Amino acid sequence: MVRISWSAGHGLNTPGKRTPDGLREWEFNSAVVVEAIRLLEQYQDVLQLRLDDPTGQRDVPLQERSNRSNSWNADVHIDVHANAFGNGGWNAVQGIETFVYTTRPPRDVALATNVQKRLIANTRRPDRGVKAENFHMLRETRAVSILVECGFMTNQEEATLLKSEAYRKLCAQSIVEGLIETYNLKLKEEDFVLERAIVINSFADFPVAELLANFVKAPIYTRRVAQSGKVAKELLVVGGNAEGLLADRITLLAGRNRFETAARVQEFIG
């Protein structure tokens, strides 16, 4: 059993925690936490606890959050954030980074490394690496603890991504993939085998996969998640190949590039 506590950083109305054009950091953080919890509900032997206020109206004090994680005996704690640089205006600083406590505990570093690796592979954002800081939630929680900064609110390109539902889901999936790799999590075999699902090879395939998903009414999985077990009886694979995938039937919708892949999907939809 793996007990995971989650914290969406700050609150909806915490001063200063927003993009120059008004996106509240908590809106992004909370969406990622909600999606990650939903994805992990499909896995065996996982218990989850959210430490922040799900409405965002109360910025739960950090000591209250860490105390609750500790009293619940969490094995893992994950804090989700969006980054910022400078005095609140736009600038060129960008990328994703994951933090552990200053003593760099080996288990914390292992989880942070796996999560950071999946975030960079899936989002294609600049890799700022795994770093160490004396943040309260890393210092005061007894669990293996990481703090993820999924992009800069003060960078216009990344602020646009932070507003995107697709990017939020991709960040959540990437964090979950890091957890799967670290703790060898297995899908529930009987309750969560769908009739049909879509598998994407990379984030570049997501826009055309989303069109396909709207047509066939099926969820989208990254390849990493789909390879962890049988997620559906039928898989529609957008981009890449069928290697490592389990299903009764696999339909490969892939070309030599994204344009050919899009054409294959268009042909399938008819």
C-alpha positions in Angstrom: 0.0 0.0 0.0 1.3 3.5 -0.9 -0.3 6.4 0.9 0.1 9.7 -1.1 -0.8 13.1 0.2 -1.3 16.0 -2.3 -1.1 19.7 -1.9 -2.1 22.3 -4.5 0.1 25.2 -3.5 -1.4 28.4 -2.0 -5.1 29.4 -2.2 -7.3 30.9 -4.9 -6.9 34.4 -3.5 -3.4 34.3 -2.2 -1.8 37.7 -3.1 0.7 37.8 -5.9 0.3 34.1 -6.9 -0.9 34.8 -10.5 0.2 35.5 -14.0 0.5 39.1 -15.2 -2.8 38.7 -17.1 -4.7 37.3 -14.1 -4.5 33.4 -14.0 -4.4 32.4 -10.3 -1.7 29.8 -9.6 -4.1 27.7 -7.5 -6.3 27.2 -10.5 -3.5 25.4 -12.3 -2.2 23.6 -9.2 -5.6 22.3 -8.2 -6.5 21.1 -11.7 -3.3 19.0 -11.8 -4.0 17.6 -8.3 -7.6 16.7 -9.2 -6.5 14.9 -12.4 -3.6 13.1 -10.8 -5.8 11.8 -8.0 -8.4 10.6 -10.6 -5.7 8.8 -12.6 -4.3 7.1 -9.5 -7.7 5.8 -8.5 -7.2 3.3 -11.3 -4.3 1.7 -9.5 -4.1 -1.0 -6.9 -3.0 -0.4 -3.3 -3.0 3.4 -3.5 -4.6 5.6 -0.8 -4.7 9.4 -1.4 -5.3 12.5 0.8 -5.6 16.1 -0.4 -4.2 18.6 2.1 -5.3 22.0 0.7 -8.9 23.4 0.5 -10.5 21.9 -2.6 -12.5 25.2 -3.1 -9.3 27.3 -2.9 -11.1 29.8 -0.6 -8.9 29.1 2.4 -5.1 29.1 2.0 -4.4 26.2 4.5 -1.3 27.1 6.6 1.7 25.0 5.7 2.1 23.7 9.3 -1.5 22.4 9.2 -0.8 20.7 5.9 2.4 19.0 7.0 0.9 18.0 10.4 -2.0 16.4 8.6 0.3 14.5 6.2 2.3 13.2 9.1 -0.6 12.2 11.3 -2.1 10.3 8.3 1.3 8.5 8.0 1.7 9.4 4.3 4.4 7.5 2.5 4.7 10.1 -0.3 3.9 13.8 -0.4 3.7 15.8 -3.6 3.3 19.6 -3.7 2.2 21.1 -7.1 3.1 24.6 -8.1 3.6 27.0 -11.0 6.8 29.1 -10.8 7.5 32.8 -11.1 10.5 35.1 -11.7 11.0 38.8 -11.2 8.6 41.5 -10.1 5.4 40.3 -11.7 5.9 41.3 -15.4 6.6 39.0 -18.3 10.2 37.7 -18.9 12.0 35.0 -20.7 12.7 32.6 -17.7 11.1 29.3 -18.4 11.1 25.5 -17.8 10.2 22.8 -15.3 12.0 21.9 -12.1 11.4 19.5 -9.2 12.6 20.2 -5.6 13.7 17.9 -2.7 14.9 18.9 0.8 18.4 20.3 1.2 19.8 17.0 2.6 18.7 15.3 -0.7 17.4 12.1 0.8 18.0 9.3 -1.7 14.4 8.1 -2.0 13.2 11.7 -2.5 15.7 12.2 -5.2 14.7 9.0 -6.9 11.1 10.0 -7.1 11.9 13.6 -8.1 14.2 12.3 -10.9 11.5 10.0 -12.3 8.8 12.7 -12.1 11.1 15.4 -13.7 12.1 13.0 -16.4 8.5 12.2 -17.4 7.5 15.9 -17.2 10.3 16.9 -19.6 9.7 14.0 -22.0 6.0 14.6 -22.2 5.8 18.5 -22.2 9.1 19.2 -24.1 9.6 22.2 -21.9 13.2 23.2 -20.9 14.7 21.0 -18.2 15.7 23.0 -15.1 16.6 19.8 -13.3 16.1 18.4 -9.7 17.1 20.9 -7.1 17.3 21.2 -3.3 15.6 23.8 -1.2 14.6 24.4 2.4 10.8 24.5 1.7 8.5 23.8 4.6 6.6 21.0 3.0 9.9 19.2 2.1 11.4 19.8 5.5 8.4 19.1 7.8 6.7 16.1 6.1 8.1 12.8 7.2 7.1 11.2 3.9 9.2 11.0 0.7 8.5 14.6 -0.5 8.8 16.5 -3.7 7.7 19.9 -4.9 7.0 20.3 -8.6 7.2 23.6 -10.5 5.4 23.0 -13.8 6.2 26.2 -15.6 6.6 29.9 -15.2 3.6 32.1 -14.7 5.8 35.1 -15.7 6.7 33.6 -19.1 4.0 34.3 -21.7 4.4 31.0 -23.6 4.2 28.9 -20.4 1.4 31.0 -18.9 -0.7 30.1 -22.0 0.1 26.4 -21.4 -0.8 26.7 -17.7 -4.3 27.9 -18.7 -4.7 24.9 -21.0 -6.7 21.8 -19.9 -4.5 19.6 -22.1 -1.3 20.8 -20.5 -2.7 20.5 -17.0 -3.7 16.9 -17.7 -0.3 16.2 -19.3 1.5 17.5 -16.1 -0.8 15.3 -14.0 -0.2 12.2 -16.1 3.6 12.9 -16.0 3.6 13.0 -12.2 1.6 9.8 -12.1 4.0 8.1 -14.5 6.9 9.1 -12.2 5.0 7.5 -9.3 4.2 4.4 -11.3 7.9 4.0 -12.2 9.1 4.6 -8.7 6.7 2.4 -6.8 5.9 -0.1 -9.5 2.1 0.6 -9.3 -0.2 -1.8 -11.1 -3.6 -1.0 -12.7 -6.7 -2.6 -11.1 -7.4 -5.5 -13.4 -11.1 -6.0 -13.2 -12.7 -2.7 -12.5 -10.9 -0.5 -15.0 -10.6 -2.4 -18.3 -12.4 -0.1 -20.7 -14.0 -1.1 -24.0 -11.8 1.4 -26.0 -9.0 3.9 -25.2 -6.6 6.1 -27.2 -2.8 6.0 -26.7 -0.6 8.9 -27.7 3.1 8.5 -28.3 3.9 12.1 -27.3 2.3 15.4 -26.4 2.7 16.5 -30.1 0.0 13.9 -30.9 -2.5 15.2 -28.3 -4.5 17.7 -30.5 -5.4 15.1 -33.2 -6.0 12.5 -30.5 -8.4 14.9 -28.8 -10.4 15.1 -32.0 -10.5 11.3 -32.2 -11.5 11.1 -28.5 -14.5 13.4 -29.2 -15.5 11.2 -32.1 -15.2 7.7 -30.5 -16.0 8.9 -26.9 -12.8 7.3 -25.4 -10.2 8.5 -22.9 -6.6 9.3 -23.9 -3.6 7.7 -22.2 0.1 8.4 -22.6 2.2 5.4 -23.7 3.8 5.1 -20.3 0.4 4.7 -18.6 -0.9 2.3 -21.2 2.2 0.1 -21.0 1.7 -0.4 -17.2 -1.2 -2.9 -17.8 -4.3 -3.6 -19.9 -6.3 -0.4 -19.9 -8.8 -1.3 -22.6 -10.0 -4.1 -24.8 -9.3 -2.0 -27.9 -6.6 0.5 -28.3 -6.3 3.2 -30.9 -2.7 4.2 -31.1 -2.0 7.7 -32.4 1.7 8.0 -33.3 4.4 5.5 -32.5 3.9 1.8 -32.6 2.1 -1.0 -30.7 5.2 -2.2 -28.8 4.5 -3.0 -25.1 0.8 -2.4 -25.3 -1.8 -5.0 -24.1 -5.3 -5.2 -25.7 -7.6 -7.6 -27.5 -7.4 -5.4 -30.6 -4.9 -2.6 -31.5 -5.5 -0.1 -34.3 -2.4 1.8 -35.3 -3.1 5.3 -36.5 0.5 6.5 -37.2 2.5 7.9 -40.1 6.1 8.9 -40.7 5.3 12.3 -39.2 2.5 14.2 -37.4 0.9 15.2 -40.7 0.6 11.6 -41.9 -0.6 10.6 -38.4 -3.3 13.3 -38.6 -4.3 12.0 -42.1 -4.6 8.5 -40.7 -6.9 9.7 -37.9 -9.0 11.7 -40.3 -9.4 8.7 -42.6 -10.4 6.6 -39.5 -13.0 9.1 -38.5 -14.3 9.3 -42.1 
